[in-house]
Amino acid sequence: IDAAIISSEVNTFYLSEIKFSNGYIFITREEFYILVDFRYYESTLKKSNGLTVLCFDDFKETIARLIKKHKATNIIMESNRISLTRSYYFESIFDSCGAKLIKTSQLDDALESMRTIKSEKEIEKIKIAQEISQETFLRTLPMIKEGITERDIALELEIFMKKNGAESAAFDLIVASGKNSSLPHAEPTNKPVRKGDLLTIDMGAIFEGYNSDMTRTIAVGEVSDEQREVYNIVLAAQESALNVLASGISAKEVDDAARKIINRAGYKDCFGHAVGHGVGLEIHEKPSLSPKSNFTLKPYMVVTIEPGIYIRGKFGVRIEDMVLITDNGFKNLTSLEKNLIIV
C-alpha cells in the first residue's frame, strides 16, 4: 500500500478534527493532505494545525497530480463507506495514473480499531454529551404527565439539549408509551401518555462531534405488578452484565450475563437485540456486545449496556447506561436513578 484516500465525514473528522462535507484526506508515506473545495478551504486552513490543505477546482486533476508526485501505485480506500459508482470513478482516475485500487476492507478495519480506543480528549467530550443528556432528562421529567404526547416530550428533550450546549440530538429520539414501548425503535407519535403507561425514553446528545446514549423507562401515575416485575428483571439483567464488565472480557460474555437473567425469567423471545454497542463519533460503533460478538473489551472503550424486554401489544422496558472500560473494571458515565420512577 503506497497511499490511502479517506472520504467519509466521520473518518476525515477523526483523523483531522476538522469538519467538512465535501473533501478527502490523502495519506502517503511522506505526507498527510486535506483536500477540500473552495467552500471549506479558508475554515479548514485555520484549523489545520500545520497539516497540508489543498483547495481543488477539479478533484480528478488534483488527486492525479498527487498520485504521480508520490509515485503511488497501490492505493487503498474505505470499502464500507463508498458506493459502487464512486469506486468506479476512483478506479478510472487511478488507471489513468498507472495506479490501482486495492479492494480490501483493511483500511476500514484499521480505522474502526483505532476509533474503538478513545483518547482522554474524546472521553471528555463524550462525558459532556452525557451530562447534557442527563440534565435534559431531569429537567423534562416534571413535564411528563397524563395527556402530554410522545411527540411533545421528544420536542422538549431536543430543545433542552440544544439550549444546554448540544450540537443536536445524537439520533431520532425514542419516546414510546404504553403499547408503543414494546417497539424497540419506536418513533414518537401524537399518542397522549395515559395513566398506567410505561414510558421509554432513549436519548443522546452530540457535543463537538461525539455522541452520548442512554435509556430510562418510567411509569406514569401507577404501575401494575406485571410491569414492575418485568422492570426488575431488566434491571437485574443490566446489573448482571455490569458485574462482569472489565478489560479482557469478551463482549459475548457481557451479553450472556444479561441474556441468561431474561431467559431464565421466561422472556427469551422478548429480547431480540444485542446488549450493547460502542459509542463515539457514531452512535453505533464497534465493539458490538452481542451473542455472536468476537470482540474483547479493552481499556478506553466506551460501550452501552442496554438489556430490554418487549411484550408485543402490551409494553416494553429498556434500561441503558453508557460506560467507560478502564484498567480496573469500568466507570459508569450514566448516574441517573435506576429504580423505577413513577411520575
C-alpha positions, -999 to +999 in steps of 0.1 A: +000+000+000+015+033-011-014+057-003-048+059+013-078+080+004-104+087+032-137+102+021-163+096+048-171+125+071-167+105+103-132+093+094-120+125+079-131+143+111-115+116+133-081+120+116-081+158+112-105+171+139-120+193+111-155+190+098-161+193+060-187+175+039-171+176+005-134+167+010-109+140+013-078+130+032-049+116+011-022+099+030+012+088+016+043+076+034+056+112+032+026+135+036-009+140+050-031+161+027-066+175+033-083+182+000-114+205+001-132+227-024-135+265-022-164+265+004-143+248+031-107+260+022-104+290+045-121+275+075-101+242+071-068+261+067-074+280+100-079+247+119-053+227+101-025+229+128+002+226+102-014+199+080-012+205+043-045+218+030-051+219-008-081+236-025-093+218-056-114+231-085-110+198-104-106+169-078-096+144-105-067+167-117-056+173-081-056+137-069-039+126-101-011+151-096-005+139-060-005+102-071+022+110-097+042+132-073+044+104-047+047+076-072+018+058-056+009+026-075-012+007-049-040+028-033-065+018-006-099+033+002-127+027+027-147-002+012-176+001+037-183+037+031-181+042-007-207+035-033-200+012-063-203+043-086-177+061-066-153+031-066-156+030-105-149+067-105-117+064-085-106+033-104-107+053-136-086+080-120-060+055-107-059+037-141-051+070-158-021+074-134-008+039-137-021+030-102-047+006-090-073+004-063-066-023-037-100-038-030-099-048+007-115-038+040-081-033+055-084+004+058-119+002+074-107-024+099-077-002+108-098+029+113-125+011+132-099-005+155-083+029+162-117+045+169-127+019+195-100+031+219-108+066+230-083+093+239-087+114+270-099+143+248-126+121+232-137+107+266-141+142+279-164+152+250-185+120+255-188+128+292-201+163+284-225+149+259-238+125+285-241+153+311-262+173+287-285+143+282-289+137+319-296+173+327-322+174+299-339+142+311-341+156+347-355+189+335-381+173+313-394+148+340-417+173+357-434+180+324-443+143+318-479+138+329-511+123+316-522+139+284-489+151+270-480+135+237-449+114+229-440+139+202-442+169+225-419+151+250-394+144+222-395+180+211-389+193+246-360+170+251-344+182+219-349+218+227-334+214+262-304+196+248-296+223+223-301+250+249-276+232+271-248+230+245-256+201+223-250+204+186-281+183+180-297+151+192-275+120+186-303+102+168-341+104+163-351+103+199-373+074+210-402+084+232-427+054+234-456+050+258-480+021+265-482-004+237-457+016+217-430+009+242-430-027+230-413-015+198-375-012+205-371+016+179-405+033+181-409+068+167-427+094+187-463+098+178-492+121+187-504+094+212-511+110+246-495+095+276-520+077+298-521+068+334-507+033+339-484+036+308-448+027+309-428+053+290-394+045+274-371+075+266-340+066+246-319+098+240-285+111+234-267+144+226-238+153+203-211+175+217-182+186+194-189+156+172-191+130+200-223+111+210-240+100+242-266+073+246-289+064+275-324+050+281-348+051+310-382+036+313-406+053+338-442+047+349-470+073+346-493+076+376-493+039+386-476+006+378-490-029+376-474-059+393-465-073+359-449-041+348-429-038+380-418-075+377-406-070+341-388-038+351-370-055+379-359-084+356-344-059+331-327-041+359-312-074+373-301-083+338-283-050+334-266-053+368-255-088+359-239-075+327-222-047+346-209-071+372-188-090+346-177-059+327-140-055+326-110-052+303-101-086+288-136-099+290-152-109+257-182-089+246-202-121+242-197-128+279-213-095+288-243-102+266-246-137+280-247-124+316-277-102+308-294-126+285-294-155+310-313-135+335-340-126+310-342-161+295-345-178+330-374-154+338-393-168+308-388-138+284-363-154+259-384-144+229-388-108+242-352-097+239-340-097+203-312-072+202-276-070+214-270-060+250-248-031+239-226-013+214-197+011+211-203+049+211-181+077+199-182+097+167-211+075+157-240+064+179-234+027+169-197+018+167-177-013+173-175-032+195-209-050+194-218-067+226-240-095+211-243-133+213-221-136+182-196-110+190-159-119+188-146-087+204-125-085+236-131-054+257-101-031+262-094+000+284-107+032+270-136+017+250-170+034+256-199+010+253-236+008+263-253-018+284-290-019+274-310-051+280-347-050+274-379-069+274-406-062+248-440-078+252-458-075+219-490-055+221-486-047+258-454-028+269-417-028+269-388-020+293-353-009+284-326+004+308-294+017+292-262+031+307-231+042+289-198+031+304-161+035+300-139+004+302-109+010+325-078-009+335-095-019+367-131-025+355-153+003+343-167+037+351-204+043+346-209+076+328-246+074+335-255+085+370-293+087+368-316+068+391-324+032+380-351+023+405-385+027+387-395+063+387-433+070+388-443+104+376 
